[in-house]
Amino acid sequence: MKPVSAHRPVERWRGEYVEPVEDDIAEEVPVALEYNGASHAVMLATPADLEHFALGFSLTEGILKDASQLKAIEIIEAREGIRIMMEIDEDAFSSYVFSSRNMTGRTGCGLCGVETLDAAIRRPDPVSDNFRMGSKALHHALEAMPRHQLLQLMTGATHAAAWVSRDGEVLCVKEDVGRHNALDKLIGALSACKTDFSQGALLVTSRASYEMVQKAATVGIEFLAAVSAPTNLARDLAEGTGMTLIGFARRSGHTVYSNPHRLDQHGH
């Protein structure tokens, strides 16, 4: 697999002092997603965890209803990028043909390639109401999360998405130069392990955009906390699907934007 970072000579300026040093820079490569031979998307992504990325993307975009519908996957490296060739079952592919979305995605691409407003605003089914978490557990997870962001520590250029328990234990972290990609990688990894999405919380290092909420709600995640702000469209979607949405989750503070009943202010 292609490396996730490159070691390059740079000049580091600190005030009037200039120092030639070697620096680690995050890689970003075109990744083409294909379903049963049909080209669907070209995204810019960090070349790691690509099988999880492909599965997560397929689930959060509604192409697959379940991980079992992905029958085979092959990753092919080329000089110009990476091809991910997926074979999906006939029912999923038939539905996909009627709602296909050809897109070329920038790293931070949200709704690239959507041709109609109806296709852009896809509203998932309401999530269940099983998960609860104490505020101390939330902030314990937030404090622990940077230690799991190894590529971010190396390059300073990546977003992360983390899955945490109700006790605030960080169970899984995925990183990518794109925030949507990091979330898809995490959802793909969890889906491959048949994780119950109603029994954990999602933490992201980015803002909570509409599509971040949409992707999370599509697989049934009830609790999303972001270190930055949500958009109002994201808040409205979270409210409508019953998701608890938290923004500005940093240190000992946070802002709850929807469905606050899942967060216990005094709980651990």
GIZIQUI-V503986 format. One record per residue. N is the residue number from 1. PSI is psi in degrees with one decimal (999 if undefined). Layout:
BEGIN
<<N PSI> <N PSI>>
END
This chain:
BEGIN
<<1 147.5> <2 149.2> <3 153.6> <4 -10.6> <5 162.0> <6 144.3> <7 115.9> <8 149.1> <9 135.8> <10 168.7> <11 122.3> <12 119.1> <13 127.9> <14 99.4> <15 -124.2> <16 0.7> <17 126.8> <18 129.6> <19 124.8> <20 125.4> <21 170.7> <22 137.9> <23 146.8> <24 125.7> <25 130.4> <26 138.7> <27 152.5> <28 116.3> <29 152.7> <30 132.3> <31 117.2> <32 130.1> <33 127.6> <34 140.8> <35 118.2> <36 40.7> <37 -6.0> <38 127.8> <39 132.4> <40 -49.5> <41 150.6> <42 114.1> <43 151.3> <44 127.7> <45 164.1> <46 129.3> <47 65.0> <48 150.4> <49 39.9> <50 -29.5> <51 -41.5> <52 -38.3> <53 -46.5> <54 -43.5> <55 -46.4> <56 -43.7> <57 -44.1> <58 -36.4> <59 -45.7> <60 -20.9> <61 -2.7> <62 11.6> <63 -39.5> <64 143.0> <65 -26.2> <66 149.5> <67 -27.3> <68 -16.2> <69 -12.8> <70 108.2> <71 -33.7> <72 153.1> <73 137.5> <74 132.2> <75 123.3> <76 123.2> <77 137.9> <78 167.1> <79 -35.4> <80 -7.8> <81 -152.0> <82 135.4> <83 132.4> <84 110.4> <85 117.1> <86 141.0> <87 120.2> <88 159.5> <89 163.5> <90 -37.4> <91 -45.8> <92 -41.3> <93 -37.3> <94 -43.1> <95 -38.0> <96 -41.0> <97 -34.5> <98 -14.1> <99 27.2> <100 147.8> <101 100.1> <102 128.8> <103 147.2> <104 117.5> <105 130.7> <106 171.7> <107 -43.7> <108 20.2> <109 132.8> <110 -71.8> <111 34.0> <112 134.7> <113 -6.5> <114 131.2> <115 -16.2> <116 157.8> <117 -36.4> <118 -38.3> <119 -31.6> <120 -44.4> <121 79.7> <122 120.8> <123 113.7> <124 165.7> <125 155.7> <126 145.6> <127 164.4> <128 -177.6> <129 66.6> <130 -25.1> <131 140.7> <132 149.5> <133 141.6> <134 150.8> <135 -32.9> <136 -38.0> <137 -40.1> <138 -47.5> <139 -25.5> <140 -43.7> <141 -42.1> <142 -38.6> <143 -33.1> <144 -25.0> <145 -43.5> <146 -28.4> <147 -21.0> <148 -6.1> <149 74.6> <150 -39.0> <151 -35.0> <152 -41.7> <153 -34.1> <154 -41.4> <155 -25.1> <156 21.3> <157 6.5> <158 151.4> <159 164.2> <160 151.3> <161 132.0> <162 146.9> <163 126.5> <164 154.3> <165 171.0> <166 -19.0> <167 -1.2> <168 14.9> <169 129.3> <170 113.7> <171 -31.5> <172 137.4> <173 134.8> <174 145.4> <175 152.4> <176 157.5> <177 -20.8> <178 134.9> <179 -37.8> <180 -37.7> <181 -42.3> <182 -41.3> <183 -43.6> <184 -40.4> <185 -42.4> <186 -47.9> <187 -37.3> <188 -43.8> <189 -42.9> <190 -39.0> <191 -37.0> <192 -27.6> <193 8.1> <194 43.5> <195 141.1> <196 108.6> <197 -7.5> <198 3.7> <199 28.7> <200 175.6> <201 148.8> <202 126.9> <203 135.0> <204 147.1> <205 3.8> <206 -172.9> <207 161.7> <208 87.7> <209 169.5> <210 -45.1> <211 -28.4> <212 -43.6> <213 -42.4> <214 -46.5> <215 -44.3> <216 -45.1> <217 -32.6> <218 -35.8> <219 2.0> <220 16.4> <221 131.4> <222 -20.2> <223 117.7> <224 123.4> <225 130.0> <226 146.3> <227 -16.3> <228 -165.2> <229 155.7> <230 166.1> <231 163.9> <232 -33.5> <233 -39.3> <234 -43.1> <235 -43.5> <236 -39.9> <237 -42.0> <238 -43.6> <239 -43.6> <240 -31.8> <241 -5.2> <242 10.1> <243 143.0> <244 121.7> <245 125.1> <246 136.4> <247 169.3> <248 41.1> <249 97.2> <250 138.2> <251 -117.9> <252 7.3> <253 161.9> <254 167.5> <255 126.9> <256 123.4> <257 -20.6> <258 148.0> <259 65.9> <260 -7.1> <261 -18.8> <262 -14.4> <263 121.3> <264 115.3> <265 -33.6> <266 -2.2> <267 162.1> <268 999>>
END
